[in-house]
Amino acid sequence: MMKIFETHAHYDDEAFREDREALFDEMFANDIDTIINVGASFAGCEQSVALADSHEKIYAAVGIHPEDVEELTEARMAWLKKTASENEKVLAIGEIGLDYHYPEPAKEIQQQWFRRQLRLAADIKKPVIIHSREACQDTLACMRAEHAEQIGGVIHCYSYSKEAAQEFLKMGCTVFPSEADYITFRLPQEKTGFLLKERLLEGKILIRSCANYRNMPPDCYRIAVKQHADNEELVRQVWRILIQ
């Protein structure tokens, strides 16, 4: 039986409040073997750690998403460092990064806290999970400034160019394409299909649900573990689409 590692989920989300434990029971009784629950807000980080501490097969990442960095303080940075340093079930710093899709928070504030969290990851020798949207060059600039090649990690939901992918890869970050989203949202696959077709990600296919999306438009085929009884067949279907 194929075992699936859910590498990026948000089961701390309020959407799962009523049936979270039943969902975990169902998942672990079937094909899901391990989950990393990724923090975004500070409360989400606290809840992610709580989930990891109370479930053997759940691990956590802690970090503040660019949309939430205005809630960061020195005290909360200290909490992130202490928790990620001392709790063996906290595996990474994330998700952190830059997101310029909306005007707030200001770019300068996002960059400041992104660099601080990169520095934190370097200090405690933990990899990073980076979210970057409409901010390619500034993301690269921040990473270069903080010597991200010494940190390592993941650029998740990647949607930039082939040339940028090479730069991220040079800095020790695995670039996971947002193909799951392109499959499920029926968006143009050519945007990131080169990552596979040109073998930039050979042997590095990621299946993730980013699970906290339950109410998607009716024409989407969102990859959400709860909705798939046969996850092995799901993975096969995704692979067939990716290699077309």
Secondary structure, DSSP 4 states (H G I P E B T S, - for coil): ---EEEEEE-TTSGGGTTTHHHHHHHHHHTTEEEEEEEP-SHHHHHHHHHHHHH-TTEEEEE---GGGGGG--HHHHHHHHHHHHH-TTEEEEEEEEEE-SSS-S-HHHHHHHHHHHHHHHHHHT--EEEEEES-HHHHHHHHHHTTGGGT-EEEEEE-S-HHHHHHHHHTTEEEEETHHHHHHHT--GGGTTHHHHTTTTTT-----------S--TT-----GGG-S-HHHHHHHHHHHHT-
